[in-house]
Amino acid sequence: MTMSDGVVDRLNTLRGQQNKLNQELSTGQRFMLPSEDPQAASRVMSLRSEMAVTQQYARNSGIASGVSQASGSALSNLYSDCYLNATEIVASASSGNVSQAERSAYATTVNQLVLQAIQLGNTRFNQQYIFNGTDIANPPYVGVSTDPGDSDAHPTSVTGPQSDASGNPPGDGIAIKLSDSLSISPYSRGESNAKLTSFISRLISLRDALEDNDAARIQTTGNDIKSSEADLANMIAENGAQGSRLDSLKASMEIRFADVGDLIGRESSVDIAQTMVNLTKTQTAYQAAMQAGAQILKLSLLDYIR
């Protein structure tokens, strides 16, 4: 009975080893329960936690990049469509040879530039206004008119982010956390947003000067508009530098995410070739145990007595 029990135990052990090796080959995992390899399981759990955090930071990075790209597109259009066209109109309309009708036509064009500038200033990303500091729920630039019914088509002034009575600039946009120690605001600075208000106001002044057929005012407001060039150029440059930084951070996160995935694989994945060798050895041992057991278990007490 002792030999019989020993043979059965040996067969059960080898069978269990075969089942485990077959399971590893089918799942590709070295263990299914933490108790099978506590140390490796602990390392895998820690790595998976890091991967989850990295994923969240990557999502944050995607949002920040989206805001930065939307800001950059709006600023580029403000410069190329609104600023450059306005300066061309000033150069053409300030001449003494331009008729009142021509200036009136220019005024209509500039009014469209005003409306376009307000629209670009109210650019949204994910339904959030990106040029209004932390107040992302409300449009920052609103056209105002003495005729309330005409403010959308012919604003006489514009309200937007401005410095307070003490001269403090408007607040900056919210910061987005991109790592345990780094937060970046992809929004333009509050001071820059206030300068956009000035730029739109100067466009309105140019339109009014054209409507009044006042050559001197056209030249003066044209010079004021040209002073906005540096503001727009600085905002575009800041946005570009910030976009490059966000792209670099995003690339670093992707690399780290891949590295953590590889580390998890090394801790939990099986070596297919080695596992197949081990399975073959176990199957051979099982067959040998079966044969030896068959020889032993067929003996009875009568064989020993005889």
C-alpha positions in Angstrom: 0.0 0.0 0.0 2.9 2.3 0.7 4.3 1.7 -2.7 0.9 2.1 -4.3 0.3 5.4 -2.5 3.8 6.6 -3.6 3.1 5.8 -7.2 -0.3 7.6 -7.1 1.2 10.6 -5.5 4.0 10.7 -8.0 1.6 10.5 -10.9 -0.6 13.2 -9.5 2.4 15.5 -9.0 3.5 15.0 -12.6 0.0 15.4 -13.9 -0.4 18.7 -12.0 2.9 19.9 -13.5 1.7 19.0 -17.0 -1.6 20.9 -16.4 0.3 24.0 -15.2 2.7 23.9 -18.1 -0.2 23.5 -20.6 -2.0 26.4 -18.9 1.2 28.6 -19.2 1.4 27.7 -22.9 -2.2 28.5 -23.6 -2.3 31.8 -21.7 1.3 32.9 -22.1 1.4 33.8 -18.4 3.7 32.3 -15.8 1.1 32.6 -13.0 -2.6 33.2 -12.7 -2.7 33.8 -8.9 -0.4 36.0 -6.8 0.2 33.0 -4.5 2.0 31.2 -7.3 4.8 33.8 -7.4 4.2 36.5 -4.7 7.3 38.5 -5.5 6.7 38.7 -9.2 3.0 39.4 -8.6 3.9 42.3 -6.4 6.2 43.8 -9.0 3.6 43.3 -11.7 0.9 45.1 -9.6 3.3 48.0 -9.0 4.1 48.2 -12.7 0.5 48.1 -13.7 -0.3 50.9 -11.3 2.5 53.0 -12.9 1.1 52.1 -16.4 -2.4 53.3 -15.3 -1.0 56.6 -14.1 1.1 57.0 -17.2 -2.0 56.4 -19.3 -3.9 59.2 -17.5 -1.0 61.6 -17.9 -0.9 60.7 -21.6 -4.6 61.5 -21.8 -3.9 64.8 -20.1 -1.1 65.5 -22.6 -3.5 64.8 -25.4 -5.9 67.4 -24.0 -3.1 69.9 -23.6 -1.8 69.3 -27.1 -5.3 69.8 -28.5 -5.7 73.1 -26.7 -2.3 74.2 -27.9 -3.0 73.3 -31.5 -6.4 75.0 -31.4 -4.8 78.2 -30.0 -2.0 78.1 -32.6 -4.5 77.7 -35.4 -6.6 80.6 -34.2 -3.6 82.9 -33.6 -2.2 82.1 -37.1 -5.5 83.0 -38.7 -5.7 86.2 -36.6 -2.3 87.2 -38.0 -2.7 86.1 -41.6 -6.4 86.9 -42.2 -7.1 89.8 -39.9 -3.8 91.6 -39.3 -2.2 91.3 -42.7 -5.4 92.2 -44.6 -6.0 95.2 -42.3 -2.5 96.5 -42.9 -3.0 96.1 -46.7 -6.2 98.0 -46.5 -4.5 100.8 -44.5 -1.8 101.1 -47.2 -4.4 101.3 -49.9 -7.0 103.5 -48.2 -4.8 106.1 -46.6 -3.9 107.6 -50.0 -5.5 110.9 -50.9 -6.6 109.5 -54.3 -9.0 107.0 -52.8 -12.7 107.9 -53.1 -15.3 107.8 -50.4 -17.1 104.9 -52.1 -13.8 102.9 -52.1 -13.2 103.6 -48.5 -16.8 102.6 -47.7 -16.1 99.3 -49.5 -12.9 98.9 -47.4 -14.9 99.6 -44.3 -17.3 96.7 -45.1 -14.2 94.4 -45.5 -12.7 95.6 -42.2 -16.0 95.0 -40.5 -15.9 91.4 -41.6 -12.3 91.2 -40.2 -13.7 92.5 -36.9 -16.4 89.8 -36.8 -13.8 87.2 -37.8 -11.4 88.3 -35.1 -14.1 88.1 -32.5 -15.0 84.6 -33.7 -11.4 83.5 -33.6 -11.0 85.0 -30.1 -13.9 82.8 -29.0 -12.4 79.6 -30.3 -13.3 76.6 -28.3 -11.8 73.2 -27.7 -14.0 70.4 -26.2 -16.7 73.1 -25.8 -14.3 75.2 -23.7 -13.2 78.7 -24.5 -9.5 78.8 -24.7 -8.7 82.6 -24.6 -10.6 83.4 -21.4 -8.3 82.2 -18.6 -10.0 79.9 -16.1 -13.5 81.1 -17.2 -13.8 78.5 -19.9 -17.6 78.4 -20.0 -18.1 81.9 -21.3 -17.0 83.6 -24.5 -14.2 86.1 -23.8 -14.9 88.6 -26.7 -18.3 90.1 -27.1 -19.2 92.8 -29.6 -21.2 95.7 -28.2 -23.3 98.2 -30.2 -25.4 101.3 -29.4 -28.0 99.4 -31.3 -28.5 96.1 -29.4 -29.9 94.5 -32.5 -26.9 95.3 -34.5 -24.0 94.2 -32.2 -23.6 90.9 -34.0 -23.2 92.5 -37.5 -21.7 95.9 -36.7 -20.2 96.1 -33.2 -19.1 99.6 -32.2 -16.8 98.2 -29.4 -15.7 94.9 -28.0 -15.4 93.6 -24.4 -12.8 91.0 -23.5 -10.2 90.1 -20.9 -8.7 93.3 -19.6 -6.5 94.4 -16.7 -8.3 95.3 -13.5 -8.4 98.7 -11.9 -5.1 98.1 -10.2 -3.4 97.2 -13.5 -3.2 93.5 -12.8 -3.6 91.5 -16.1 -6.3 88.9 -16.5 -5.7 85.5 -15.0 -4.0 82.8 -16.9 -5.6 79.5 -17.9 -5.8 76.4 -15.8 -2.8 74.1 -15.6 -2.9 70.5 -16.6 -1.0 67.9 -14.7 1.4 66.0 -17.0 3.5 64.1 -14.4 3.9 63.8 -10.6 6.0 67.0 -10.6 5.0 68.9 -13.7 1.9 70.9 -14.6 1.6 73.0 -17.8 -1.1 75.5 -18.9 -1.6 75.1 -22.6 -3.7 78.3 -22.7 -2.4 81.7 -23.7 -1.5 84.0 -20.9 -4.1 86.4 -19.5 -1.9 89.4 -20.4 -1.8 88.2 -24.1 -5.6 87.7 -24.1 -6.0 91.3 -23.1 -3.8 92.4 -26.0 -6.2 90.6 -28.3 -9.0 92.8 -27.0 -6.9 95.8 -28.0 -6.2 94.4 -31.4 -10.0 93.9 -32.1 -10.7 97.4 -30.8 -8.1 98.8 -33.2 -9.8 97.0 -36.1 -13.1 98.6 -35.1 -11.4 102.1 -35.0 -10.0 101.5 -38.5 -13.5 100.5 -39.8 -15.0 103.7 -38.3 -12.3 105.9 -39.8 -12.9 104.3 -43.2 -16.7 104.9 -42.9 -16.0 108.5 -41.9 -13.7 108.9 -44.9 -11.1 110.4 -42.6 -7.6 109.8 -44.2 -5.7 111.1 -41.1 -7.5 108.7 -38.7 -7.1 105.9 -41.2 -3.3 106.4 -41.0 -3.3 106.8 -37.2 -5.4 103.7 -36.6 -3.3 101.8 -39.1 -0.2 102.6 -37.0 -2.0 101.4 -33.9 -2.8 98.1 -35.7 0.8 97.7 -36.7 1.8 97.9 -33.0 -0.3 94.7 -32.5 2.0 92.8 -34.8 4.6 92.2 -32.0 1.8 91.0 -29.7 0.5 88.5 -32.2 4.0 87.3 -33.1 4.9 86.8 -29.5 1.7 84.8 -28.8 2.4 82.6 -31.8 6.0 82.1 -30.8 5.0 81.1 -27.2 2.4 78.8 -28.5 4.9 77.1 -30.9 7.5 76.6 -28.1 4.8 75.2 -25.8 3.6 72.9 -28.5 7.1 71.5 -29.0 7.5 70.9 -25.3 4.1 69.1 -25.2 5.1 66.9 -28.2 8.4 66.0 -26.4 6.6 65.1 -23.2 4.0 63.0 -25.1 6.8 61.1 -26.9 8.5 60.5 -23.5 5.3 59.1 -22.0 4.8 56.8 -25.0 8.3 55.4 -24.6 7.8 54.9 -20.8 4.5 53.3 -21.4 6.1 50.8 -23.8 9.0 50.2 -21.4 6.6 49.4 -18.5 4.6 47.0 -20.7 7.9 45.2 -21.6 8.8 44.9 -17.9 5.3 43.5 -17.1 5.8 41.0 -19.9 9.2 39.9 -18.5 7.7 39.4 -15.1 4.5 37.6 -16.1 5.0 36.0 -19.5 6.4 32.6 -20.1 9.4 31.6 -22.2 7.6 29.5 -24.7 10.6 27.5 -25.9 11.7 26.6 -22.3 8.1 25.8 -21.2 7.7 23.4 -24.1 11.0 21.7 -23.2 9.8 21.4 -19.6 6.4 20.1 -20.7 8.2 17.4 -22.8 10.3 16.4 -19.8 7.3 16.2 -17.6 5.3 14.1 -20.1 8.3 11.7 -20.4 8.6 11.4 -16.6 4.8 10.8 -16.4 5.0 8.0 -19.0 7.9 6.4 -17.1 6.1 6.7 -13.8 3.0 5.0 -15.4 5.1 2.2 -16.7 7.0 1.7 -13.4 3.7 1.9 -11.5 2.1 -0.7 -13.7 5.0 -3.1 -12.8 4.8 -2.4 -9.1 1.0 -2.3 -8.7 0.4 -5.7 -10.4 2.3 -7.4 -7.6 0.2 -8.7 -4.7 1.0 -10.2 -1.3 0.8 -13.7 -2.8 3.8 -12.9 -5.1 5.9 -12.2 -2.0 4.7 -15.3 -0.2 5.4 -17.5 -3.2 
